[in-house]
Amino acid sequence: MEEAKKAAGEQAADLVRTGMRVGLGTGSTTAFALRAIGRRIRESSLHVMGVPTSFASERLARECGIPLTTLEEVEALDLALDGADEVSPELNLIKGRGGAHTREKVVAAQAKRFVVLTDPSKDVKRLGEKRVVPVEVLPMATGPVLRTLDDVCTEATLRMGKEKDGPVVTDQGFWIIDARFEGGIDNPHAIDRMLRDLPGVLDHGLFLDMATDIFVGHPDGSVEHRQRDD
Ligand SMILES: O=C(CO)[C@H](O)[C@H](O)COP(=O)(O)O
């Protein structure tokens, strides 16, 4: 899928124009867009400011030479570019494989256009069909949140580090519970509301009614552009 990711990332980078303030997403697909923006800054005097969505995208943006700003300094973003783990036919998403979904949601919510870069492996009929919904939680609230999730999803597990003992710690110092919904989620809006109302939950990986555009890269290098109707 590398060619597909590259095609989606590079085509989405072409949306960036001089003067724009751009949300810089996290993940391997968005990395192609960040590198392409960096090349245009070096080679064709593109002037942009980026707002990163994670320590990872901040580091990559610096490496690519993209000047950075914050949501304190700019009122709105012209564009946010980001990846996704699942995309439904309604253009709703699951994000957060990389644990960056909370900042990603804050940044996307400030953007006039939220452009999501994917490949065909991310398409699902129902959200939750293939991937878990990450729920970012205050460490001391992990027990109660796990017990509540046990009643509403198939399986809820605390995400553990790979080359680190203990739980994955997010950029905010929180932990992540991965909620699996076998067969997909019947009513994503109800799950969204329920998760947002749980004490100790910072945010979760369901991105509903947010994406304005999806760029789906294909392995032959072509890119399919889907747009929200309303
Ligand atoms: O939500 C994310 C990180 O929290 C990523 O955008 C999502 O996981 C897609 O990543 P990739 O492009 O590497 O498949």
The ligand as a Gaussian input file, in Angstrom:
#p B3LYP/6-31G(d) Opt

LIG

0 1
 O       -5.135000       8.347000      13.567000
 C       -3.961000       8.233000      13.323000
 C       -2.908000       8.359000      14.366000
 O       -3.467000       8.518000      15.631000
 C       -3.494000       7.986000      11.930000
 O       -3.857000       9.078000      11.149000
 C       -4.161000       6.730000      11.420000
 O       -3.824000       5.665000      12.275000
 C       -3.704000       6.397000       9.996000
 O       -2.330000       6.101000       9.991000
 P       -1.617000       5.520000       8.704000
 O       -1.681000       6.583000       7.654000
 O       -0.199000       5.218000       9.151000
 O       -2.349000       4.266000       8.289000

